[in-house]
Amino acid sequence: MDDGDVPRRGARARAVAIAVPRRAGLRGIGWSGEALGGLAGGLAGALAREVEDRRFFLFLPIAFATGIALYFGAPQEPLPYAGLLPALVLAGLAMLARERPLAFHSLVLLAAIAAGFAVASLQV
């Protein structure tokens, strides 16, 4: 058998083995602690620009509507307080995380989603 007669079975596995270094875990595909820190820093900078340009506020109605959509997409009727308790907890955590822009804005968006879910459960 020469190279032309070699079966093609396992070609994808060999290609992945060649492309990915032998190190295991996320570091093997390029996700080191420095890269993740750089990603978080970049996201924080992007969120800071959104806040400076006063565009972040426009995402709150979208997050609220997402919470309402999640309520109506639930397979069964959720409990009335299923969205209220997470909304209050996330809002409290957002108040504590005011010094960290990425954490604060992420928690605010999650609180808005939970608030939309809570309002839909109380109205229906």
Salt bridges, closest charged atoms under 4 A:
GLU50 OE1 - ARG55 NE 3.53
ASP53 OD2 - ARG55 NH2 2.98
